[in-house]
Amino acid sequence: MTKHLMAVVFTLAVSTALVGCAGEIKYPSYYTLNLPAPPDPPAAEGVRASVAIREFRSPAYLRRGAIVYKSSPEQIGFYNYDRWAVDPRDFVTNAVADQLRANGTFAQVKLYDGRGDIDYILSGRLERLEELDYDGGVKVQVAISAQMTKFATGETVWSNEAAEVGTVAQRNVPAVVSEMSRTMERTIDKLLTPPPGAVAK
């Protein structure tokens, strides 16, 4: 009887613990950057060159899926439950392609598929996409570099890099992601000014 009573008590204790733990389960939140839709491209006049965009690269820590913060220049941290719904490399690749289409300096802009029916290849790297929690307040930093080469020769005909820092108004992840979006927009505009198509004659 005592063993039976102890088994019942043990079962109740375990059940209570499991219910308590279940009440504390936290599910991840997923975010994506949001940029304004680029304007329609101007009417092409004498534009013949085509360009393909390779998927942008990034440091390994930006490929983990978690939103990154830095509590010092040397220390990188990851939010446990706040993650990217879209790989930032894919996002930047497509955003740059959209902006190049809007510039109207290429007859065709597409993502690189391995085929050689293009004049130029644009390659890039998302260098930084992170929250900064030091030097007072909360900020975000975005940095991108890119270069364009002739497909036929491999000659580099254009390269640029850009970085921007934005200040976060509120101390929460949604506000951080919103500021990352605004800072990303400014960084891409800076990167593509003047547009690489200007050298594609």
Contacts in CASP RR format, 6 or more apart in sequence:
PFRMAT RR
TARGET T0000
AUTHOR 0000-0000-0000
METHOD contacts of the structure
MODEL  1
MTKHLMAVVFTLAVSTALVGCAGEIKYPSYYTLNLPAPPDPPAAEGVRAS
VAIREFRSPAYLRRGAIVYKSSPEQIGFYNYDRWAVDPRDFVTNAVADQL
RANGTFAQVKLYDGRGDIDYILSGRLERLEELDYDGGVKVQVAISAQMTK
FATGETVWSNEAAEVGTVAQRNVPAVVSEMSRTMERTIDKLLTPPPGAVA
K
26 81 0 8 1.000
27 81 0 8 1.000
28 81 0 8 1.000
28 82 0 8 1.000
28 83 0 8 1.000
29 81 0 8 1.000
29 82 0 8 1.000
29 83 0 8 1.000
29 173 0 8 1.000
30 83 0 8 1.000
30 84 0 8 1.000
30 85 0 8 1.000
31 67 0 8 1.000
31 82 0 8 1.000
31 83 0 8 1.000
31 84 0 8 1.000
31 85 0 8 1.000
31 173 0 8 1.000
31 174 0 8 1.000
31 177 0 8 1.000
32 84 0 8 1.000
32 85 0 8 1.000
32 86 0 8 1.000
32 91 0 8 1.000
33 86 0 8 1.000
33 88 0 8 1.000
33 91 0 8 1.000
33 95 0 8 1.000
33 177 0 8 1.000
33 180 0 8 1.000
33 181 0 8 1.000
33 184 0 8 1.000
34 178 0 8 1.000
34 181 0 8 1.000
35 95 0 8 1.000
35 181 0 8 1.000
35 184 0 8 1.000
35 185 0 8 1.000
35 188 0 8 1.000
36 185 0 8 1.000
37 98 0 8 1.000
38 98 0 8 1.000
38 99 0 8 1.000
38 101 0 8 1.000
38 102 0 8 1.000
39 102 0 8 1.000
40 102 0 8 1.000
41 101 0 8 1.000
41 102 0 8 1.000
41 103 0 8 1.000
41 104 0 8 1.000
42 104 0 8 1.000
44 104 0 8 1.000
44 107 0 8 1.000
47 104 0 8 1.000
47 105 0 8 1.000
47 106 0 8 1.000
47 107 0 8 1.000
48 107 0 8 1.000
49 105 0 8 1.000
49 106 0 8 1.000
49 107 0 8 1.000
49 119 0 8 1.000
49 120 0 8 1.000
49 197 0 8 1.000
49 200 0 8 1.000
49 201 0 8 1.000
50 106 0 8 1.000
50 107 0 8 1.000
50 108 0 8 1.000
50 109 0 8 1.000
50 110 0 8 1.000
50 117 0 8 1.000
50 118 0 8 1.000
50 119 0 8 1.000
50 120 0 8 1.000
51 100 0 8 1.000
51 106 0 8 1.000
51 108 0 8 1.000
51 109 0 8 1.000
51 110 0 8 1.000
51 118 0 8 1.000
51 119 0 8 1.000
51 120 0 8 1.000
51 121 0 8 1.000
51 122 0 8 1.000
51 148 0 8 1.000
51 196 0 8 1.000
51 197 0 8 1.000
51 200 0 8 1.000
52 109 0 8 1.000
52 110 0 8 1.000
52 111 0 8 1.000
52 112 0 8 1.000
52 113 0 8 1.000
52 114 0 8 1.000
52 118 0 8 1.000
52 120 0 8 1.000
52 121 0 8 1.000
52 122 0 8 1.000
52 151 0 8 1.000
53 93 0 8 1.000
53 96 0 8 1.000
53 97 0 8 1.000
53 100 0 8 1.000
53 109 0 8 1.000
53 110 0 8 1.000
53 111 0 8 1.000
53 112 0 8 1.000
53 121 0 8 1.000
53 122 0 8 1.000
54 93 0 8 1.000
54 112 0 8 1.000
54 121 0 8 1.000
54 122 0 8 1.000
54 123 0 8 1.000
54 124 0 8 1.000
55 89 0 8 1.000
55 90 0 8 1.000
55 93 0 8 1.000
55 111 0 8 1.000
55 112 0 8 1.000
56 89 0 8 1.000
56 92 0 8 1.000
56 93 0 8 1.000
56 96 0 8 1.000
56 123 0 8 1.000
56 124 0 8 1.000
56 125 0 8 1.000
56 126 0 8 1.000
56 144 0 8 1.000
56 146 0 8 1.000
57 89 0 8 1.000
57 123 0 8 1.000
57 124 0 8 1.000
57 125 0 8 1.000
57 126 0 8 1.000
58 88 0 8 1.000
58 89 0 8 1.000
58 125 0 8 1.000
58 126 0 8 1.000
58 127 0 8 1.000
58 129 0 8 1.000
59 127 0 8 1.000
61 68 0 8 1.000
61 76 0 8 1.000
61 78 0 8 1.000
62 68 0 8 1.000
62 88 0 8 1.000
62 89 0 8 1.000
62 126 0 8 1.000
62 129 0 8 1.000
62 130 0 8 1.000
63 87 0 8 1.000
63 89 0 8 1.000
64 78 0 8 1.000
65 83 0 8 1.000
65 84 0 8 1.000
65 87 0 8 1.000
66 78 0 8 1.000
66 79 0 8 1.000
66 80 0 8 1.000
66 82 0 8 1.000
66 83 0 8 1.000
66 84 0 8 1.000
67 78 0 8 1.000
67 79 0 8 1.000
67 82 0 8 1.000
67 83 0 8 1.000
67 84 0 8 1.000
67 131 0 8 1.000
67 173 0 8 1.000
67 176 0 8 1.000
67 177 0 8 1.000
68 76 0 8 1.000
68 77 0 8 1.000
68 78 0 8 1.000
68 79 0 8 1.000
68 129 0 8 1.000
68 130 0 8 1.000
68 131 0 8 1.000
69 76 0 8 1.000
69 77 0 8 1.000
69 78 0 8 1.000
69 79 0 8 1.000
69 130 0 8 1.000
69 131 0 8 1.000
69 132 0 8 1.000
69 133 0 8 1.000
70 76 0 8 1.000
70 77 0 8 1.000
70 130 0 8 1.000
70 131 0 8 1.000
70 132 0 8 1.000
70 133 0 8 1.000
70 134 0 8 1.000
71 77 0 8 1.000
71 133 0 8 1.000
71 134 0 8 1.000
72 134 0 8 1.000
73 134 0 8 1.000
76 130 0 8 1.000
79 173 0 8 1.000
82 173 0 8 1.000
88 126 0 8 1.000
88 129 0 8 1.000
89 126 0 8 1.000
92 126 0 8 1.000
92 144 0 8 1.000
92 184 0 8 1.000
92 188 0 8 1.000
93 111 0 8 1.000
94 111 0 8 1.000
95 184 0 8 1.000
95 188 0 8 1.000
96 122 0 8 1.000
96 146 0 8 1.000
96 188 0 8 1.000
96 191 0 8 1.000
96 192 0 8 1.000
97 109 0 8 1.000
97 110 0 8 1.000
97 111 0 8 1.000
99 188 0 8 1.000
99 189 0 8 1.000
99 192 0 8 1.000
100 106 0 8 1.000
100 109 0 8 1.000
100 122 0 8 1.000
100 192 0 8 1.000
100 195 0 8 1.000
100 196 0 8 1.000
100 197 0 8 1.000
101 109 0 8 1.000
103 192 0 8 1.000
103 195 0 8 1.000
103 197 0 8 1.000
105 195 0 8 1.000
105 196 0 8 1.000
105 197 0 8 1.000
105 198 0 8 1.000
105 200 0 8 1.000
106 120 0 8 1.000
106 197 0 8 1.000
106 200 0 8 1.000
108 118 0 8 1.000
110 118 0 8 1.000
112 118 0 8 1.000
112 121 0 8 1.000
116 151 0 8 1.000
118 151 0 8 1.000
119 150 0 8 1.000
119 151 0 8 1.000
119 152 0 8 1.000
119 200 0 8 1.000
120 148 0 8 1.000
120 149 0 8 1.000
120 150 0 8 1.000
120 151 0 8 1.000
120 157 0 8 1.000
120 196 0 8 1.000
120 200 0 8 1.000
121 148 0 8 1.000
121 149 0 8 1.000
121 151 0 8 1.000
122 146 0 8 1.000
122 147 0 8 1.000
122 148 0 8 1.000
122 196 0 8 1.000
123 146 0 8 1.000
123 147 0 8 1.000
123 148 0 8 1.000
123 149 0 8 1.000
124 144 0 8 1.000
124 145 0 8 1.000
124 146 0 8 1.000
124 147 0 8 1.000
125 144 0 8 1.000
125 145 0 8 1.000
125 146 0 8 1.000
126 143 0 8 1.000
126 144 0 8 1.000
127 143 0 8 1.000
127 144 0 8 1.000
127 145 0 8 1.000
127 161 0 8 1.000
127 163 0 8 1.000
128 141 0 8 1.000
128 142 0 8 1.000
128 143 0 8 1.000
128 163 0 8 1.000
129 141 0 8 1.000
129 142 0 8 1.000
129 180 0 8 1.000
129 184 0 8 1.000
130 140 0 8 1.000
130 141 0 8 1.000
131 138 0 8 1.000
131 139 0 8 1.000
131 140 0 8 1.000
131 168 0 8 1.000
131 176 0 8 1.000
131 180 0 8 1.000
132 138 0 8 1.000
132 139 0 8 1.000
132 140 0 8 1.000
132 141 0 8 1.000
132 165 0 8 1.000
137 167 0 8 1.000
137 168 0 8 1.000
138 167 0 8 1.000
138 168 0 8 1.000
138 171 0 8 1.000
138 176 0 8 1.000
139 165 0 8 1.000
139 166 0 8 1.000
139 167 0 8 1.000
139 168 0 8 1.000
140 165 0 8 1.000
140 166 0 8 1.000
140 168 0 8 1.000
140 176 0 8 1.000
140 179 0 8 1.000
140 180 0 8 1.000
140 183 0 8 1.000
141 163 0 8 1.000
141 164 0 8 1.000
141 165 0 8 1.000
141 166 0 8 1.000
141 183 0 8 1.000
142 163 0 8 1.000
142 164 0 8 1.000
142 180 0 8 1.000
142 183 0 8 1.000
142 184 0 8 1.000
142 186 0 8 1.000
142 187 0 8 1.000
143 161 0 8 1.000
143 162 0 8 1.000
143 163 0 8 1.000
143 164 0 8 1.000
143 187 0 8 1.000
144 161 0 8 1.000
144 162 0 8 1.000
144 163 0 8 1.000
144 187 0 8 1.000
144 188 0 8 1.000
144 191 0 8 1.000
145 159 0 8 1.000
145 160 0 8 1.000
145 161 0 8 1.000
145 162 0 8 1.000
145 191 0 8 1.000
146 159 0 8 1.000
146 160 0 8 1.000
146 161 0 8 1.000
146 191 0 8 1.000
146 196 0 8 1.000
147 156 0 8 1.000
147 158 0 8 1.000
147 159 0 8 1.000
147 160 0 8 1.000
148 156 0 8 1.000
148 157 0 8 1.000
148 158 0 8 1.000
148 159 0 8 1.000
148 196 0 8 1.000
148 197 0 8 1.000
148 199 0 8 1.000
148 200 0 8 1.000
149 155 0 8 1.000
149 156 0 8 1.000
149 157 0 8 1.000
150 157 0 8 1.000
157 196 0 8 1.000
157 199 0 8 1.000
157 200 0 8 1.000
158 196 0 8 1.000
158 197 0 8 1.000
158 199 0 8 1.000
160 191 0 8 1.000
160 192 0 8 1.000
160 196 0 8 1.000
161 191 0 8 1.000
162 187 0 8 1.000
162 188 0 8 1.000
162 190 0 8 1.000
162 191 0 8 1.000
163 187 0 8 1.000
164 183 0 8 1.000
164 186 0 8 1.000
164 187 0 8 1.000
164 190 0 8 1.000
165 183 0 8 1.000
166 179 0 8 1.000
166 182 0 8 1.000
166 183 0 8 1.000
167 179 0 8 1.000
168 175 0 8 1.000
168 176 0 8 1.000
168 179 0 8 1.000
169 175 0 8 1.000
169 179 0 8 1.000
END
